[in-house]
Amino acid sequence: MLTTEEKTLAVVAALEDIKATDITVIDTSKLSSLFDRMIIASATSTRQTKALADNVVVKLKEMGEDVYGREGEESGEWVLVDLGEVLVHIMQPATRAYYNLEELWSRAQAARPKLAQLPE
């Protein structure tokens, strides 16, 4: 089982594999008891949004992690992947600007981690 930080890095790597843009990681550990990290990324098309979500799920399952849910794949405007302590939001730029999750969670520290070597 991966730590929260390892899982976060694995998600960021999976998003970068499929060319996600504007990847932001928000530490919510002091703001929510439901999850510790929120990862937000942008995609350029509905097809890319779905491909990014698929890649996150495949990569995390390959690492032995559970995926608790996926929502929003029908429209492809905003897909949520629930990995337990890590939530992944993949959004079209207009949807991301409208909902502005970064502002909503502005009390949390926003940072983009540097990719470290991931566990095998």
C-alpha positions as semicolon CSV with decimal commas, in nm:
position;residue;x (nm);y (nm);z (nm)
1;M;0,000;0,000;0,000
2;L;0,134;0,340;-0,100
3;T;0,163;0,635;0,134
4;T;-0,040;0,945;0,053
5;E;0,271;1,114;-0,087
6;E;0,363;0,813;-0,303
7;K;0,006;0,790;-0,431
8;T;0,009;1,163;-0,509
9;L;0,333;1,131;-0,705
10;A;0,197;0,828;-0,892
11;V;-0,116;1,021;-0,992
12;V;0,089;1,321;-1,109
13;A;0,309;1,089;-1,317
14;A;0,002;0,921;-1,471
15;L;-0,143;1,262;-1,558
16;E;0,185;1,380;-1,710
17;D;0,202;1,061;-1,922
18;I;-0,110;1,175;-2,110
19;K;-0,005;1,542;-2,122
20;A;-0,237;1,693;-1,860
21;T;-0,180;2,064;-1,806
22;D;-0,189;2,290;-1,500
23;I;-0,154;2,006;-1,249
24;T;-0,211;2,136;-0,897
25;V;-0,188;1,942;-0,572
26;I;-0,372;2,079;-0,269
27;D;-0,299;1,949;0,081
28;T;-0,639;1,917;0,248
29;S;-0,525;1,707;0,544
30;K;-0,594;1,989;0,790
31;L;-0,923;2,087;0,625
32;S;-1,102;1,757;0,569
33;S;-1,117;1,423;0,742
34;L;-1,237;1,261;0,419
35;F;-0,924;1,303;0,206
36;D;-0,569;1,435;0,239
37;R;-0,488;1,549;-0,115
38;M;-0,683;1,696;-0,401
39;I;-0,519;1,686;-0,743
40;I;-0,663;1,908;-1,015
41;A;-0,557;1,886;-1,379
42;S;-0,677;2,028;-1,710
43;A;-0,736;1,844;-2,036
44;T;-0,774;1,987;-2,385
45;S;-1,066;1,768;-2,497
46;T;-1,331;1,533;-2,364
47;R;-1,133;1,246;-2,514
48;Q;-0,821;1,351;-2,324
49;T;-1,021;1,395;-2,002
50;K;-1,138;1,035;-2,024
51;A;-0,791;0,909;-2,125
52;L;-0,634;1,084;-1,827
53;A;-0,885;0,927;-1,587
54;D;-0,829;0,585;-1,744
55;N;-0,452;0,619;-1,712
56;V;-0,473;0,721;-1,345
57;V;-0,694;0,419;-1,271
58;V;-0,474;0,174;-1,465
59;K;-0,146;0,298;-1,314
60;L;-0,276;0,298;-0,957
61;K;-0,433;-0,047;-0,992
62;E;-0,101;-0,175;-1,131
63;M;0,057;-0,049;-0,808
64;G;-0,197;-0,246;-0,603
65;E;-0,415;0,050;-0,505
66;D;-0,793;0,053;-0,484
67;V;-1,007;0,287;-0,690
68;Y;-1,326;0,370;-0,500
69;G;-1,514;0,551;-0,773
70;R;-1,521;0,740;-1,102
71;E;-1,777;1,002;-1,191
72;G;-1,842;1,228;-1,487
73;E;-1,707;1,020;-1,772
74;E;-2,032;1,050;-1,968
75;S;-1,980;1,418;-2,047
76;G;-1,602;1,434;-2,021
77;E;-1,614;1,793;-1,893
78;W;-1,515;1,698;-1,538
79;V;-1,409;1,352;-1,426
80;L;-1,355;1,269;-1,061
81;V;-1,143;0,970;-0,959
82;D;-1,171;0,870;-0,591
83;L;-0,859;0,699;-0,459
84;G;-0,950;0,722;-0,092
85;E;-0,722;0,977;0,068
86;V;-0,648;1,126;-0,276
87;L;-0,916;1,280;-0,501
88;V;-0,837;1,355;-0,865
89;H;-1,034;1,617;-1,060
90;I;-0,971;1,624;-1,436
91;M;-1,147;1,915;-1,600
92;Q;-1,188;2,106;-1,923
93;P;-1,040;2,458;-1,884
94;A;-1,380;2,635;-1,895
95;T;-1,524;2,403;-1,631
96;R;-1,216;2,443;-1,415
97;A;-1,235;2,822;-1,439
98;Y;-1,606;2,823;-1,356
99;Y;-1,584;2,603;-1,044
100;N;-1,241;2,735;-0,940
101;L;-1,167;2,461;-0,687
102;E;-0,830;2,615;-0,611
103;E;-1,004;2,926;-0,477
104;L;-1,264;2,720;-0,294
105;W;-0,988;2,537;-0,109
106;S;-0,764;2,844;-0,086
107;R;-0,692;2,791;0,283
108;A;-0,509;2,475;0,184
109;Q;-0,154;2,492;0,065
110;A;-0,132;2,453;-0,313
111;A;0,185;2,306;-0,451
112;R;0,300;2,097;-0,741
113;P;0,535;1,820;-0,626
114;K;0,850;1,735;-0,812
115;L;0,839;1,385;-0,946
116;A;1,048;1,155;-0,737
117;Q;1,130;0,798;-0,812
118;L;0,813;0,599;-0,763
119;P;0,809;0,264;-0,588
120;E;0,788;-0,037;-0,814
